[in-house]
């Protein structure tokens, strides 16, 4: 069975878009048992993760010999998830406009400042506009890594405003940011990426 090594910006949804396989068919393939057992999110994978790609079997249809026939394939969608905060407080009911894949999607954040928006699975960039505040933010979609990896932890800490470097290896600044985050969340302050810290990062970040 063929496998695919995840590259930056890829996830199960983008593989489904490329291969025309349903997301669940890929993710629930027995060859991906190890990823599921490790608690991986299908849309938050690390570069180098190896994904098994099942081979689709032939499908047959009975149709008449006269006339034209139209077949429609349902393309996979991904979910753009974000949590809006200001000074640690959620932006309850904040209006937004999300520009992604040539679409302009409007809505309001929920009571916890969260927004969850379906977007095309092959989107790699998106722009979020907060019209009431005159603010605009650019996002790279699909590049978030698992929270239990140092790069994924650094990405979440940057989003939370606690870390500002783009380090190629874990550095002292990342450890300080972890210590600060642990203190803010009333966790044991170790500077280590332990299980309680990983869980708290995922909760604070939204994924």
MARKE-879507 format. One record per residue (C-alpha): x, y, z; residue number from 1. Coordinates in Angstrom, 2 decimals. Example, Ala and Ser with C-alpha at 12.3 -4.5 7.8 and 13.67 -1.06 7.14 Angstrom:
2
      c1      c2      c3   i
   12.30   -4.50    7.80   1
   13.67   -1.06    7.14   2
END
This chain:
207
      c1      c2      c3   i
    0.00    0.00    0.00   1
    1.51    3.39   -0.95   2
    2.46    5.88    1.72   3
    3.01    9.62    1.68   4
    5.44   11.55    3.86   5
    3.83   14.74    5.12   6
    5.40   17.99    3.93   7
    4.94   21.42    5.58   8
    1.41   22.66    4.97   9
   -0.07   19.21    4.30  10
   -2.70   17.33    6.28  11
   -5.29   14.59    5.74  12
   -7.78   17.07    4.26  13
   -5.30   18.31    1.65  14
   -4.38   14.71    0.77  15
   -8.08   13.94    0.36  16
   -8.42   16.92   -1.98  17
   -5.48   15.69   -4.06  18
   -6.40   11.99   -4.19  19
  -10.22   12.34   -4.25  20
  -10.42    9.90   -1.35  21
  -12.75   10.70    1.58  22
  -10.98   12.06    4.65  23
  -12.31    9.23    6.84  24
  -11.20    6.60    4.33  25
   -7.61    7.83    4.56  26
   -7.52    8.52    8.29  27
   -9.20    5.24    9.33  28
   -7.02    3.07    7.11  29
   -5.27    0.38    9.20  30
   -1.95    1.69    7.95  31
   -2.58    4.86    9.95  32
   -3.27    3.10   13.26  33
   -0.01    4.40   14.75  34
   -0.89    8.03   14.01  35
   -4.35    7.65   15.56  36
   -3.02    5.82   18.61  37
   -0.46    8.60   19.11  38
   -3.38   11.04   19.42  39
   -2.57   12.90   16.22  40
   -5.18   15.30   14.85  41
   -5.72   14.42   11.15  42
   -5.39   18.10   10.26  43
   -2.43   18.85   12.55  44
    0.38   16.61   11.37  45
    4.14   17.06   11.57  46
    6.45   17.12    8.54  47
    7.83   13.61    8.20  48
    4.71   11.84    9.50  49
    4.03    8.93    7.16  50
    0.43    8.50    5.99  51
   -0.90    5.33    4.41  52
   -3.00    5.97    1.29  53
   -5.58    3.24    0.58  54
   -6.16    2.31   -3.02  55
   -9.75    3.04   -4.10  56
  -11.58    0.18   -5.76  57
  -13.47    0.62   -9.02  58
  -17.03    1.92   -8.82  59
  -19.72    0.87  -11.25  60
  -22.93    2.59  -12.25  61
  -25.87    1.41  -14.29  62
  -26.97    4.02  -16.83  63
  -28.88    4.08  -20.04  64
  -27.13    3.99  -23.39  65
  -28.98    7.03  -24.71  66
  -28.55   10.54  -23.37  67
  -25.96   12.37  -21.29  68
  -25.18   11.48  -17.69  69
  -23.76   13.82  -15.04  70
  -21.71   12.56  -12.10  71
  -20.92   14.84   -9.19  72
  -18.06   14.24   -6.78  73
  -18.17   15.83   -3.35  74
  -14.89   17.62   -2.71  75
  -13.48   17.49    0.83  76
  -13.67   20.54    3.06  77
  -11.41   21.61    5.92  78
  -12.29   23.62    9.02  79
  -10.52   26.91    9.75  80
  -10.49   27.22   13.56  81
   -9.39   30.32   15.44  82
   -9.85   31.87   18.87  83
  -10.00   35.67   19.06  84
   -8.73   37.27   22.27  85
   -7.64   40.70   23.44  86
   -5.61   41.04   26.64  87
   -6.50   37.46   27.51  88
  -10.25   38.06   27.15  89
  -12.31   36.42   24.38  90
  -13.79   38.69   21.72  91
  -17.39   37.61   22.29  92
  -19.55   38.08   19.18  93
  -16.78   39.78   17.19  94
  -17.80   40.19   13.50  95
  -15.26   38.86   10.98  96
  -14.71   38.32    7.28  97
  -12.57   35.39    6.21  98
  -11.06   35.48    2.70  99
  -10.04   31.97    1.63 100
   -9.98   30.10   -1.66 101
  -11.57   33.01   -3.54 102
  -14.49   33.10   -1.11 103
  -15.55   35.87    1.28 104
  -17.05   34.26    4.39 105
  -18.72   36.45    7.00 106
  -19.70   35.59   10.56 107
  -19.32   36.37   14.24 108
  -17.18   34.68   16.89 109
  -18.99   32.73   19.61 110
  -19.05   33.60   23.32 111
  -15.51   32.28   23.76 112
  -14.16   34.18   20.77 113
  -13.98   31.05   18.64 114
  -14.76   30.78   14.97 115
  -15.02   27.57   12.96 116
  -15.39   28.08    9.20 117
  -15.52   25.38    6.46 118
  -13.04   26.19    3.67 119
  -11.74   24.30    0.60 120
   -9.25   21.64    1.67 121
   -6.55   22.86   -0.71 122
   -6.40   26.40    0.72 123
   -2.90   27.26    1.99 124
   -3.38   30.94    2.92 125
   -6.25   32.94    4.36 126
   -6.93   36.53    5.41 127
   -9.02   37.41    8.45 128
  -10.55   40.88    8.61 129
  -12.08   42.34   11.79 130
  -14.08   45.18   10.23 131
  -15.21   46.80   13.49 132
  -11.57   47.15   14.57 133
  -10.02   47.91   11.19 134
   -7.63   44.97   11.60 135
   -6.41   42.39    9.10 136
   -4.38   39.23    9.68 137
   -2.71   36.83    7.25 138
   -2.57   33.08    8.00 139
   -0.72   30.10    6.58 140
   -3.27   27.28    6.60 141
   -2.23   23.69    7.29 142
    1.20   24.54    8.73 143
    0.30   24.05   12.40 144
    2.27   21.15   13.89 145
    1.27   18.90   16.82 146
    1.44   20.57   20.23 147
    3.70   17.85   21.63 148
    6.48   18.85   19.20 149
    8.62   21.86   20.05 150
    7.79   23.58   16.74 151
    4.06   23.11   17.37 152
    4.46   24.47   20.91 153
    6.39   27.48   19.58 154
    3.66   28.18   16.99 155
    0.97   28.20   19.68 156
    3.04   30.34   22.05 157
    3.57   32.86   19.23 158
   -0.17   32.98   18.60 159
   -0.69   33.61   22.33 160
    1.84   36.47   22.27 161
    4.32   34.70   24.57 162
    7.11   33.88   22.11 163
    8.38   35.94   19.20 164
   11.35   34.07   17.71 165
   11.49   31.91   14.59 166
   14.09   29.51   15.97 167
   15.40   26.54   13.97 168
   16.05   24.59   17.18 169
   14.61   24.82   20.71 170
   16.25   27.76   22.49 171
   16.27   29.42   25.91 172
   13.57   31.84   24.77 173
   11.20   28.94   24.11 174
   11.87   27.53   27.57 175
   11.19   30.95   29.13 176
    7.96   31.22   27.16 177
    6.91   27.76   28.35 178
    7.67   28.73   31.94 179
    5.61   31.90   31.60 180
    2.74   29.99   30.04 181
    2.86   27.36   32.79 182
    2.79   30.07   35.44 183
   -0.18   31.79   33.78 184
   -2.06   28.47   33.61 185
   -1.09   27.57   37.21 186
    0.83   24.50   36.11 187
    4.07   23.20   37.56 188
    6.71   25.59   36.19 189
    9.33   23.34   34.61 190
    9.93   24.85   31.16 191
    9.38   21.33   29.79 192
    6.83   20.32   27.20 193
    5.09   17.79   29.45 194
    1.60   16.34   29.04 195
   -0.26   18.94   31.18 196
    1.47   21.74   29.27 197
    0.63   20.19   25.89 198
   -3.03   19.85   26.90 199
   -3.14   23.42   28.20 200
   -1.54   24.75   24.99 201
   -4.16   22.99   22.89 202
   -6.97   24.34   25.06 203
   -5.63   27.90   25.10 204
   -4.89   27.93   21.39 205
   -8.08   26.14   20.37 206
   -6.41   23.11   18.80 207
END
